[in-house]
Amino acid sequence: ILEESGVGATLEAKALPAGDYCRGRALKKGLKPWHYCLYGGEDFQLLFTLPSGKIDGSALELDCGATVTQIGRTTATVGELMLQDEHGALSPLPRKGFDHLN
C-alpha cells in the first residue's frame, strides 16, 4: 500500500488488534506485545486507508456488524513504516513476515 500510493505510515502500538493471549505469549517469550499481531502468520484482518476525518474517534461500527479501527496514519515519507509506542516515541518497523520454520 505504501509504495504503490507514494506514502509512508506510522502505526500506533496501542491500537494494534492483538488479543490478551497473543500479548501474553509475546511478553513471555521476551517479544514486544504487538509482535504476533504483525508477525504471527494469522492474517484475518483487512488493512486499508481512508482520507483523514472519515472516522470520528478511533473506531467506526459498520451496518454489517464489523468494526473499522484506526491503527495509524499515512505520512509523506514514501515507503517508510514507523511504530509509535505508548510514550509517543517513533522507531522503524521491520518489514518481515511469519517464518513457519522458526
Secondary structure as the mmCIF struct_conf table of DSSP 4:
data_model
#
loop_
_struct_conf.conf_type_id
_struct_conf.id
_struct_conf.beg_label_comp_id
_struct_conf.beg_label_asym_id
_struct_conf.beg_label_seq_id
_struct_conf.end_label_comp_id
_struct_conf.end_label_asym_id
_struct_conf.end_label_seq_id
HELX_RH_AL_P HELX_RH_AL_P1 LEU A 2 SER A 5
TURN_TY1_P TURN_TY1_P1 GLY A 6 GLY A 6
STRN STRN1 GLY A 8 GLU A 12
HELX_RH_3T_P HELX_RH_3T_P1 ALA A 13 ALA A 15
BEND BEND1 LEU A 16 LEU A 16
HELX_RH_AL_P HELX_RH_AL_P2 ASP A 20 LYS A 28
TURN_TY1_P TURN_TY1_P2 LYS A 29 GLY A 30
TURN_TY1_P TURN_TY1_P3 PRO A 33 TRP A 34
HELX_RH_AL_P HELX_RH_AL_P3 HIS A 35 TYR A 39
BEND BEND2 GLY A 40 GLY A 41
TURN_TY1_P TURN_TY1_P4 SER A 52 GLY A 53
BEND BEND3 LYS A 54 ASP A 56
TURN_TY1_P TURN_TY1_P5 GLY A 57 SER A 58
STRN STRN2 ALA A 59 GLU A 61
TURN_TY1_P TURN_TY1_P6 ASP A 63 CYS A 64
BEND BEND4 GLY A 65 GLY A 65
STRN STRN3 THR A 67 THR A 69
STRN STRN4 GLY A 72 THR A 75
BEND BEND5 ALA A 76 THR A 77
TURN_TY1_P TURN_TY1_P7 VAL A 78 GLY A 79
STRN STRN5 LEU A 81 GLN A 84
TURN_TY1_P TURN_TY1_P8 GLU A 86 HIS A 87
BEND BEND6 GLY A 88 GLY A 88
STRN STRN6 LEU A 90 PRO A 92
HELX_LH_PP_P HELX_LH_PP_P1 LEU A 93 PRO A 94
TURN_TY1_P TURN_TY1_P9 HIS A 100 LEU A 101
#
